[in-house]
Every structure is written in C-alpha cells, then in structure tokens.
C-alpha cells in the first residue's frame, strides 16, 4: 500500500497465517518504508533529533539519555545504517505500551535518495533481513 501524501509504503500481511501473526502489531503492519529526496545525513538529521553523527559514526537517541551506536551498512552502490531496539509496540497481543516490542530501523542511500524501513513491533527473521539487504539496488 502506498501513501502518496507522505512518500511511504506500508507492507501488510497477505495470507491468513501472516495476518494472525501481525494482527496485534501496530496497525497490523509488517514494516513501513519511506523515501527521502536527500542523502543519508540529511534524511537522518531531519528525524526530529533522533540521530546524531560523530565523525563517521551515527548514534540513535534510544531514551532519556541513552545513545545507541548504529551499525554501518554498505552494499553495491549504497551506504546505510541499521539498528534495532525496544519500542512501545507489542505483537504478542498486548497492544501498545512502553518497552514491549522490537523495532528495526534500516536506512540506505545512494547519496541522492534515502530509503528507510522500520518494522512495527516484530523484528525480521535474520534470513529475511539478510535477503532484504542483499536485494537493495539503486538504478
């Protein structure tokens, strides 16, 4: 599903088994994908103070005074970052509350366009995450 006003796509489960797996996640969404017409630095710094860059390293504000160093990623023709952490979304049937779920954030950029993927309470299986990162190409 694509939301034209916000330049984002939303991945929803298609079959009955997957819908049951994600129906308690935020809005029943597997992940949200957004794109920005800017490089990685500008896209991250535009995220309301969540990210900070020190040298070549990015840090994510994970809470009150917690800063999480993110993992740098690199692929064919792109660079990016990855981090996961606790988020206020539970996919275990308890709904939204503090420190309940696991949200992953992936940003990748070719220097002109940046794409972000954010899960909504349930982390990707490692094999799915690896396959996703290997499939990223800019044309």
MOZISUL-V917424 format. One record per residue. SS is DSSP state (h for helix, s for strand, l for the rest). PHI is phi in radians with two decimals (* if undefined). Layout:
SS/PHI
SS/PHI
//
This chain:
l/*
s/-2.07
s/-1.85
l/-1.11
l/-1.22
l/-1.94
l/0.88
s/-2.44
s/-2.04
s/-2.21
s/-1.66
s/-1.95
l/-1.12
l/-1.78
l/-1.68
h/-1.03
h/-1.11
h/-1.19
h/-1.06
h/-1.12
h/-1.17
h/-1.92
l/-1.17
l/-1.70
l/-1.27
h/-0.97
h/1.03
h/1.20
s/-1.64
s/-1.35
s/-2.72
s/-2.03
s/-2.17
s/-2.21
s/-2.28
s/-2.24
l/-1.56
l/-2.82
l/-1.28
h/-1.07
h/-1.00
h/-1.14
h/-1.12
h/-1.23
h/-1.24
l/-1.45
l/-1.59
l/0.89
l/1.36
l/-1.28
s/-2.06
s/-2.44
s/-2.02
s/-2.21
l/1.13
l/-1.71
s/-1.85
s/-1.83
s/-2.25
s/-1.92
s/-1.33
l/-1.67
l/3.05
l/-0.90
l/-2.21
l/-1.47
s/-2.16
s/-1.83
s/-1.29
l/-1.56
s/-1.53
s/-1.37
s/-2.12
s/-2.59
s/-2.40
l/-1.23
l/1.42
s/-2.61
s/-2.22
s/-2.96
s/-2.40
s/-2.51
s/-2.71
s/-2.29
s/-3.05
s/-1.28
s/-2.28
s/-1.46
s/-2.20
l/-1.97
l/-1.80
l/-1.76
l/1.63
l/-1.80
l/1.34
s/-1.59
s/-2.86
s/-1.06
s/0.95
s/-1.92
s/-1.96
s/-2.14
s/-1.90
s/-1.90
s/-2.23
s/-2.25
s/-2.17
s/-2.43
s/-2.57
l/-1.72
l/1.72
l/-2.02
l/-2.21
s/-2.13
s/-2.07
s/-2.08
s/-2.21
s/-2.30
s/-1.35
l/-2.01
l/2.06
l/-2.23
l/-1.22
l/-1.14
l/-1.10
h/-0.98
h/-1.12
h/-1.21
h/-1.07
h/-1.05
h/-1.13
h/-1.05
h/-1.13
h/-1.25
l/-1.59
l/-1.33
l/-2.47
l/-1.89
l/-2.04
//
